[in-house]
Amino acid sequence: MTCWPRYLLWLVIAVLGSGNLLSACGQKGPLYLPPSEEAVDQQDNGKKR
């Protein structure tokens, strides 16, 4: 006799893991760093003048 809850657990883990891998494929484009606070302050000061 087999333990079907154990197989069900592994099936759920496999489906969720595959879903996570496939959803990560939707991230496209280059990675970027947000502008530094100094650059933002300089841009703000230029606009106020």
N, C-alpha and C positions, 0 to 999 in steps of 0.2 A: 504494500500500500504506500502511495506517495503522499507527501505533505504538500497539498496544493497551495496553501497560503504562502509557503516559502517561494514557490514558483511565481505566484502572483506578485510578491514583493519584488523579486528580481525583474519581472516584466515592467512594473511601474518605474523602478529605478532606471531601466534601460530606455523606456519611452521618455521620461523626463530629461535624462541626460542627452538623448538625441535631440530633443526639442531645444535644449540650451545650446547645443552646438550649431544647430541650424539657425537659430535666432541671432547668433553672433555674426553670421554671414551678412546680415543687413547693415552692419556698420561699414560705411564707405567714406572715403575722403581722407586727407592727411590729418594727422594729429596736430594740434596747435596749442600753444601756451597763451593764456590770457595776457593782455597787456599789463605791464607793470604799473604800480600806482603812480610812479613819477610821470610816466608817459600820459596817463589819464589826467593827472593834475595839469600838465603842460597844455594838453588839448583844451581843457576846461578854461584855463586862464586866457588862452588865445581867443576863445569864443566870446568871453565877457567883454573884451575890449572893443 
